[in-house]
């Protein structure tokens, strides 16, 4: 879900300005601009009051947008009195706490903790480590003049230095004030890696892997969608036979438990738990112990779904989940052996309240009915009604917890298969930007998510009307108040059985485009986050999992962001069509970044065969997504593609009259001329597929995320076919030869 193919934020040559508030001559007012004090309040909360758009124009954000965004953050700003009161509250907020809500630091770097205590009192700070050890902190020199009258108390600010050799991990800072037993406070202290070290197995040359939409890759035994057993087969084949080191797959995150399944894997109900639609029913141990008559019924339910595996028309998640859920419920009701029950219980204990609340939400959806309104009191975890339902629906809650346990075990088996096949990383998951506004996370984590706004992207070259992804964003202050625990738990779960994670729209860890409800995506603005904390915690959990992190850093990127990601040891994303120099020409391979995942395309573009034919222009025109004329779009696109192909010829990678297959292979051979650490090959490119998986800016207008894997003629390609398809073998040979050549050079 990238927000633009443009790789850098640039300003137009003539320095032209565009203003949301008035025309250049200043005569016609379109939107009221913010007052100076409202702008000051917005800046204090990280809300942008101006920005540069994709054409280089300067935009002043409308007052109404700023008010809506601040209101969504819980900041009163309806009138001038509200603004003044909120500015005063913001200034005093740190003084009203003995300790910050959370402290996130980088290992080996100087850092301190600030305490606010009654004036002239003796305060002691101690770090309690994860392993139970304690470290006393020494106060810095008292800061002269750091006193404040707050709510009738005279307070003093004292800074305490943190040792630079604290171990990585989740620790706690505790304060104690002499003579006042009730004045103690505590705060999480997170020590993160200064730099995320690259896994040892990835040293020495480039490594490559396939990129696949798992649901689209079906085998003869699939139930109409690719599943976790198919994932294991993909890993084994690409790792053992072709020498691939990773497989990047779409988000496998949970969707609706009953009723219509959301097709987009990037609009899940939760970013922590897995969609059980990916379970291979026959791989559940208890399935084998069902009575023969029950197993016969299972075969009856599976038969039409297996028959659909060779159908090139759109996928039907609802039919698949309806059948699987019915069968899985029968398997659950059949019970488990004591050992299996003990393993299930251990999983439930490890996942704790997060799993319990997710399963409760799923049970409530079933109880009240999909799409039905909930009664008053059901909207908040912990209410009397909800806690009563937690007891009433206990068996159904346990069923949904059991489904997650099965997902966990089958994901573990897939990653074990990858390791056995010799892969350095194995599974690389994809982390979606956000969640469905009516989903489990929006319900269970409502205290740390903003309401009244959604995440999106401003207008850009590829999506010229902007995008509204309908997902509630993290509320920055509330997330910090929660000690970033929801972020940590989500990342930790995703990395448990994986060698890497791709963070979709990684720019969202720095700033997100907030769109007020009822407004178009062009009427939003940026909201900043504590990127040091979010990136640091991501690196900490990845270090503990021995995983790599790839940030999808396409779009309107502030120049310093890519440097920061590299500094922290995170890989960026480089897409061949979008890598250009300052003159707009294709970037030479030697100028590409080393710390990146290099690919020819993305899931938001047609496969390369379709892109070469300009099908993305025709599709966007047909769907009414262009703001420039079709002729201009074609002219620009054809010139861009011609420049890339000319570069391939100059490098000796492409002849004068190449076939489509030869062009696709030459484009991938080009990636192997770059210093990029990882090279991704879209499975759709390997089979010659032409159909777009997702067209940004659409929902029902195009069958997004429902397109099965097919070849250039539109015939289904099954998992078993990949091992013998000549086009697949030919492209794989190009990539394998290139990576081996690179290993020789590096040695």
Secondary structure, DSSP 8 states (H G I E B T S, - for coil): --S-S--S----TT-----SSB-TTS--BSS-B--HHHHHHHHHTTB-SEEE-TTS-EEE-BHHHHHHHHHHTT---SSHHHHHHHHHHHHHHGGG-SS-SEEEEETTS-EEEEEEEETT--EEEEEE-TTS-EEE-EE----TT-EEEETTEEEEEEEEEE-TT--SEEEEEEEEETTEEEEEEEEEEEEE-SS----GGG-SS-EEEEEE-GGG---TTSSSS--HHHHHHHHHIIIIIT---EEEE---B---SSSS--S-TTSBS-SSSB-GGG--GGGSGGGGGS-HHHHHHHHHHHHHHHHGGG--S---HHHHHHHHHHHHHHHHHT---HHHHHHHHHHHHHHHHHHHHHHHHHHHHHHH-TT----TTTTSTTSHHHHHHHHHTHHHHHHHHHHHHHHHHHHHHHHHHHHHTT-SSEEEEEE-S-BBTTSHHHHHTGGGB-SSEEEEE---SSSTT-EEEEE--B-HHHHHHTTTHHHHHHHHHHTTT-SEEEETTGGGGTEEEEEETTS-GGG-EEEE--HHHHHHHHHHHHHHHT-EEEE---SS--HHHHHHHHHTT-BEEEEGGG-B-TTSSB--GGGS-SSEEEES--TTS--HHHHHTTHHHHHHHHTT--SS-HHHHHHHHHHHHHHHHHHHHHTTS--SS--HHHHHHHHHHHHTTS--SEEEEEHHHHHT--S-S--TT-STTTTTT----B-TTS-B--HHHHTT-HHHHHHHHHHHHHHHHHHHHH-
